[in-house]
Amino acid sequence: MDCIKKNESINIDIQTIFTLINQVDKYSDFLPWCSNSKVISDKNNIMVGKISVSKNFVNWTFTTENHYIKNKKIYLTLIDGPFKNLNGEWNFLKIDNNNTQVSFILEYEFSNKIIELSIKPVFTSIMSSILDSFISEAFKVKYEK
């Protein structure tokens, strides 16, 4: 299984960055590779979200179940998509009122070699930069307040 790990201390309050990452239905508003995103259900701190990816003529959709603890953690597991396995975790640690430590780990394996050959380069690129994308958007949100 492949693994991506990211960890960053950012000058954004924990509420802002957690909310941004947990609002799957807003991803298509600011993530350039996300052509559509929606929340299928959200109750009892369990959200099911569907994301459509379009980049470099590669298109696919995947659905995850996300268990979250507000301003602390988001665990995600695959429901469907081009993966054999996909598990991830976001962790949020309040440093002070204006700073947050954010970490992201994602383990994944594609369902077959043909899919892996076509999707992996794009997926790896997206996931390697996803924390940076959220941080950039969080700064925009911060300065709009």
Backbone as CSV, one residue per row, in Angstrom:
resi,resn,N_x,N_y,N_z,CA_x,CA_y,CA_z,C_x,C_y,C_z
1,MET,0.844,-1.179,0.000,0.000,0.000,0.000,0.890,1.243,0.000
2,ASP,0.473,2.263,-0.742,1.179,3.533,-0.772,0.691,4.402,0.386
3,CYS,1.538,5.330,0.799,1.199,6.177,1.940,1.694,7.603,1.687
4,ILE,0.854,8.558,2.034,1.215,9.975,1.969,1.052,10.534,3.376
5,LYS,2.062,11.263,3.838,2.013,11.889,5.166,2.368,13.354,5.026
6,LYS,1.584,14.186,5.670,1.832,15.630,5.679,1.610,16.135,7.100
7,ASN,2.404,17.122,7.488,2.300,17.691,8.824,2.720,19.156,8.744
8,GLU,1.908,20.038,9.291,2.199,21.467,9.147,1.654,22.243,10.344
9,SER,2.454,23.189,10.835,1.970,24.168,11.815,1.559,25.397,11.013
10,ILE,0.324,25.849,11.229,-0.180,26.960,10.426,-0.751,28.062,11.303
11,ASN,-0.711,29.261,10.774,-1.225,30.430,11.472,-2.713,30.616,11.146
12,ILE,-3.483,29.582,11.469,-4.931,29.564,11.273,-5.537,28.936,12.518
13,ASP,-6.636,29.487,12.996,-7.274,28.904,14.182,-7.858,27.537,13.846
14,ILE,-7.965,26.695,14.846,-8.381,25.307,14.657,-9.790,25.192,14.069
15,GLN,-10.700,26.064,14.479,-12.082,26.021,13.983,-12.133,26.254,12.471
16,THR,-11.381,27.232,11.986,-11.384,27.572,10.566,-10.857,26.420,9.718
17,ILE,-9.708,25.858,10.085,-9.109,24.810,9.256,-9.905,23.513,9.353
18,PHE,-10.393,23.179,10.533,-11.208,21.959,10.662,-12.477,22.077,9.816
19,THR,-13.176,23.192,9.940,-14.423,23.387,9.197,-14.175,23.294,7.700
20,LEU,-13.117,23.928,7.231,-12.795,23.914,5.807,-12.562,22.484,5.302
21,ILE,-11.777,21.713,6.020,-11.464,20.349,5.597,-12.680,19.439,5.728
22,ASN,-13.536,19.702,6.687,-14.706,18.846,6.921,-15.897,19.204,6.018
23,GLN,-15.849,20.304,5.291,-16.952,20.698,4.406,-16.725,20.150,2.995
24,VAL,-16.926,18.857,2.861,-16.699,18.186,1.582,-17.497,18.841,0.459
25,ASP,-18.701,19.277,0.749,-19.553,19.865,-0.292,-19.008,21.180,-0.847
26,LYS,-18.011,21.771,-0.212,-17.415,23.028,-0.688,-16.124,22.811,-1.479
27,TYR,-15.615,21.583,-1.518,-14.331,21.325,-2.177,-14.297,21.826,-3.621
28,SER,-15.367,21.594,-4.349,-15.364,21.994,-5.762,-15.333,23.510,-5.943
29,ASP,-15.568,24.256,-4.873,-15.502,25.718,-4.937,-14.058,26.234,-4.995
30,PHE,-13.102,25.459,-4.465,-11.744,25.996,-4.389,-10.622,25.011,-4.737
31,LEU,-10.916,23.734,-4.843,-9.883,22.781,-5.245,-9.970,22.596,-6.768
32,PRO,-8.965,23.024,-7.518,-9.067,23.054,-8.972,-9.279,21.686,-9.626
33,TRP,-8.866,20.639,-8.991,-9.012,19.284,-9.533,-10.353,18.647,-9.184
34,CYS,-11.111,19.289,-8.319,-12.390,18.732,-7.858,-13.526,19.297,-8.710
35,SER,-14.099,18.452,-9.561,-15.158,18.912,-10.462,-16.533,18.887,-9.795
36,ASN,-16.676,18.081,-8.748,-17.938,18.026,-8.015,-17.676,17.421,-6.644
37,SER,-18.410,17.900,-5.664,-18.289,17.354,-4.317,-19.626,17.529,-3.618
38,LYS,-20.007,16.501,-2.886,-21.271,16.615,-2.165,-21.262,15.740,-0.927
39,VAL,-22.052,16.164,0.036,-22.272,15.386,1.250,-23.546,14.589,1.024
40,ILE,-23.437,13.292,1.102,-24.590,12.408,0.918,-25.389,12.317,2.214
41,SER,-24.673,12.235,3.331,-25.331,12.239,4.642,-24.350,12.747,5.685
42,ASP,-24.878,13.290,6.764,-24.052,13.788,7.861,-24.891,13.748,9.133
43,LYS,-24.674,12.719,9.941,-25.379,12.616,11.224,-24.532,11.850,12.218
44,ASN,-24.678,12.224,13.462,-23.941,11.583,14.559,-22.430,11.557,14.310
45,ASN,-21.900,12.657,13.775,-20.468,12.805,13.497,-19.929,11.782,12.503
46,ILE,-20.801,11.316,11.613,-20.393,10.444,10.518,-20.935,11.048,9.228
47,MET,-20.015,11.411,8.369,-20.391,12.021,7.096,-20.004,11.080,5.954
48,VAL,-20.871,10.982,4.987,-20.549,10.280,3.746,-20.433,11.350,2.673
49,GLY,-19.274,11.393,2.032,-19.024,12.404,1.017,-18.575,11.776,-0.286
50,LYS,-18.952,12.427,-1.379,-18.605,11.948,-2.719,-17.830,13.052,-3.432
51,ILE,-16.694,12.684,-4.006,-15.817,13.647,-4.668,-15.546,13.161,-6.089
52,SER,-15.704,14.068,-7.051,-15.354,13.785,-8.441,-14.083,14.540,-8.783
53,VAL,-13.136,13.826,-9.347,-11.829,14.377,-9.678,-11.694,14.450,-11.195
54,SER,-11.228,15.599,-11.674,-10.933,15.786,-13.097,-9.623,16.547,-13.202
55,LYS,-8.626,15.875,-13.737,-7.333,16.529,-13.926,-6.573,15.799,-15.026
56,ASN,-5.986,16.563,-15.926,-5.182,15.992,-17.015,-5.953,14.913,-17.788
57,PHE,-7.197,15.175,-18.091,-8.056,14.252,-18.852,-8.359,12.955,-18.116
58,VAL,-8.057,12.915,-16.825,-8.367,11.741,-16.007,-9.542,12.123,-15.113
59,ASN,-10.588,11.302,-15.131,-11.793,11.571,-14.338,-12.175,10.337,-13.540
60,TRP,-12.471,10.535,-12.280,-12.991,9.451,-11.470,-13.725,10.016,-10.277
61,THR,-14.519,9.173,-9.634,-15.300,9.563,-8.466,-15.051,8.548,-7.361
62,PHE,-14.991,9.043,-6.136,-14.906,8.124,-5.012,-15.747,8.651,-3.855
63,THR,-16.173,7.726,-3.011,-17.022,8.039,-1.870,-16.341,7.524,-0.611
64,THR,-16.338,8.360,0.428,-15.755,7.952,1.704,-16.747,8.162,2.842
65,GLU,-16.545,7.398,3.886,-17.266,7.606,5.138,-16.276,8.248,6.092
66,ASN,-16.645,9.401,6.619,-15.749,10.187,7.460,-16.314,10.294,8.871
67,HIS,-15.622,9.698,9.817,-15.980,9.821,11.229,-15.176,10.997,11.774
68,TYR,-15.853,11.936,12.405,-15.115,13.108,12.864,-15.420,13.458,14.312
69,ILE,-14.408,14.026,14.938,-14.512,14.618,16.264,-14.178,16.086,16.057
70,LYS,-15.158,16.945,16.232,-15.014,18.352,15.878,-13.725,18.957,16.442
71,ASN,-13.001,19.611,15.547,-11.751,20.308,15.853,-10.648,19.394,16.372
72,LYS,-10.784,18.076,16.173,-9.754,17.138,16.635,-9.308,16.156,15.555
73,LYS,-10.253,15.397,14.987,-9.887,14.323,14.056,-10.957,14.106,13.001
74,ILE,-10.504,13.614,11.850,-11.399,13.103,10.809,-10.763,11.804,10.316
75,TYR,-11.491,10.692,10.465,-11.054,9.395,9.941,-11.847,9.118,8.678
76,LEU,-11.181,8.757,7.609,-11.929,8.461,6.392,-11.621,7.058,5.899
77,THR,-12.681,6.404,5.418,-12.560,5.064,4.859,-13.340,5.008,3.548
78,LEU,-12.883,4.184,2.668,-13.473,4.043,1.348,-14.823,3.341,1.397
79,ILE,-15.780,3.891,0.668,-17.039,3.198,0.396,-16.992,2.653,-1.026
80,ASP,-16.663,3.531,-1.997,-16.493,3.062,-3.370,-15.580,3.992,-4.144
81,GLY,-15.047,3.464,-5.212,-14.132,4.228,-6.052,-13.098,3.290,-6.652
82,PRO,-12.075,3.859,-7.297,-11.100,3.043,-8.019,-9.999,2.458,-7.130
83,PHE,-10.319,2.216,-5.875,-9.334,1.736,-4.915,-9.711,0.364,-4.372
84,LYS,-8.696,-0.399,-4.045,-8.892,-1.635,-3.283,-8.992,-1.258,-1.810
85,ASN,-8.147,-0.307,-1.395,-8.132,0.216,-0.025,-7.863,1.708,-0.070
86,LEU,-8.489,2.428,0.852,-8.218,3.849,1.030,-8.630,4.190,2.455
87,ASN,-7.663,4.571,3.263,-7.902,4.952,4.656,-7.062,6.177,4.961
88,GLY,-7.660,7.126,5.653,-6.922,8.335,5.971,-7.324,8.914,7.298
89,GLU,-6.521,9.861,7.731,-6.783,10.512,9.007,-6.231,11.941,8.989
90,TRP,-7.078,12.864,9.382,-6.671,14.239,9.632,-6.634,14.420,11.152
91,ASN,-5.590,15.062,11.663,-5.507,15.382,13.082,-5.250,16.869,13.233
92,PHE,-5.919,17.464,14.212,-5.836,18.897,14.464,-5.446,19.107,15.923
93,LEU,-4.419,19.905,16.158,-3.968,20.197,17.510,-3.862,21.712,17.665
94,LYS,-4.600,22.235,18.604,-4.569,23.678,18.862,-3.253,24.024,19.550
95,ILE,-2.479,24.884,18.912,-1.240,25.367,19.510,-1.572,26.548,20.418
96,ASP,-2.331,27.496,19.879,-2.890,28.615,20.642,-4.106,29.106,19.853
97,ASN,-4.682,30.244,20.221,-5.914,30.709,19.571,-5.763,30.983,18.080
98,ASN,-4.546,31.213,17.620,-4.331,31.574,16.218,-3.506,30.562,15.420
99,ASN,-3.066,29.495,16.041,-2.170,28.539,15.381,-2.609,27.106,15.628
100,THR,-2.458,26.287,14.598,-2.909,24.905,14.643,-1.872,23.992,13.997
101,GLN,-1.676,22.846,14.588,-0.862,21.789,13.989,-1.825,20.855,13.259
102,VAL,-1.619,20.668,11.953,-2.484,19.811,11.142,-1.630,18.689,10.565
103,SER,-2.113,17.463,10.722,-1.414,16.337,10.095,-2.414,15.521,9.284
104,PHE,-1.899,14.923,8.237,-2.717,14.140,7.315,-1.932,12.903,6.927
105,ILE,-2.578,11.767,7.001,-1.973,10.519,6.542,-3.011,9.788,5.701
106,LEU,-2.569,9.272,4.577,-3.468,8.557,3.687,-2.758,7.319,3.166
107,GLU,-3.388,6.159,3.374,-2.892,4.908,2.826,-3.866,4.463,1.751
108,TYR,-3.333,4.049,0.610,-4.216,3.679,-0.489,-3.581,2.623,-1.382
109,GLU,-4.459,1.884,-2.032,-4.064,0.877,-3.000,-5.152,0.841,-4.069
110,PHE,-4.743,0.911,-5.315,-5.719,0.903,-6.407,-6.255,-0.503,-6.641
111,SER,-7.448,-0.567,-7.228,-8.137,-1.844,-7.387,-7.488,-2.759,-8.427
112,ASN,-6.777,-2.185,-9.402,-6.044,-3.022,-10.361,-4.937,-2.210,-11.024
113,LYS,-4.056,-2.901,-11.736,-2.875,-2.265,-12.335,-3.227,-1.245,-13.411
114,ILE,-4.246,-1.507,-14.196,-4.627,-0.572,-15.262,-5.093,0.749,-14.653
115,ILE,-5.922,0.663,-13.643,-6.383,1.881,-12.954,-5.203,2.580,-12.296
116,GLU,-4.339,1.805,-11.665,-3.167,2.397,-11.012,-2.309,3.157,-12.006
117,LEU,-2.063,2.586,-13.162,-1.230,3.247,-14.170,-1.856,4.540,-14.678
118,SER,-3.174,4.577,-14.776,-3.831,5.770,-15.315,-4.079,6.836,-14.251
119,ILE,-4.347,6.445,-13.020,-4.757,7.403,-11.995,-3.643,7.773,-11.011
120,LYS,-2.761,6.852,-10.689,-1.796,7.079,-9.620,-0.987,8.373,-9.747
121,PRO,-0.425,8.707,-10.927,0.355,9.952,-10.988,-0.467,11.190,-10.624
122,VAL,-1.694,11.248,-11.103,-2.564,12.385,-10.804,-2.963,12.370,-9.328
123,PHE,-3.382,11.217,-8.836,-3.821,11.100,-7.447,-2.688,11.448,-6.479
124,THR,-1.496,10.940,-6.742,-0.342,11.225,-5.881,-0.037,12.719,-5.860
125,SER,-0.096,13.348,-7.006,0.135,14.790,-7.101,-0.900,15.570,-6.289
126,ILE,-2.152,15.207,-6.447,-3.231,15.888,-5.713,-3.061,15.706,-4.208
127,MET,-2.871,14.471,-3.773,-2.789,14.195,-2.342,-1.527,14.774,-1.711
128,SER,-0.459,14.864,-2.468,0.780,15.450,-1.952,0.640,16.945,-1.697
129,SER,-0.275,17.578,-2.430,-0.445,19.024,-2.279,-1.755,19.403,-1.580
130,ILE,-2.515,18.419,-1.119,-3.845,18.727,-0.588,-3.790,19.593,0.670
131,LEU,-2.869,19.329,1.567,-2.786,20.154,2.772,-2.451,21.596,2.395
132,ASP,-1.529,21.785,1.459,-1.195,23.139,0.998,-2.418,23.839,0.402
133,SER,-3.230,23.086,-0.332,-4.447,23.662,-0.924,-5.414,24.135,0.147
134,PHE,-5.593,23.330,1.180,-6.489,23.721,2.270,-5.931,24.921,3.041
135,ILE,-4.628,24.931,3.249,-4.010,26.060,3.963,-4.196,27.352,3.173
136,SER,-3.983,27.307,1.857,-4.176,28.500,1.029,-5.606,29.015,1.127
137,GLU,-6.561,28.104,1.053,-7.968,28.509,1.159,-8.280,29.041,2.557
138,ALA,-7.688,28.451,3.584,-7.927,28.907,4.959,-7.436,30.338,5.148
139,PHE,-6.318,30.686,4.536,-5.839,32.072,4.625,-6.797,33.023,3.919
140,LYS,-7.363,32.598,2.804,-8.365,33.443,2.135,-9.567,33.650,3.035
141,VAL,-10.043,32.584,3.654,-11.190,32.669,4.564,-10.860,33.558,5.752
142,LYS,-9.658,33.394,6.290,-9.223,34.165,7.463,-9.256,35.665,7.170
143,TYR,-8.770,36.045,5.996,-8.687,37.470,5.687,-9.983,38.057,5.167
144,GLU,-10.962,37.198,4.873,-12.290,37.685,4.490,-13.138,38.018,5.716
145,LYS,-12.753,37.473,6.860,-13.535,37.682,8.096,-13.492,39.129,8.545
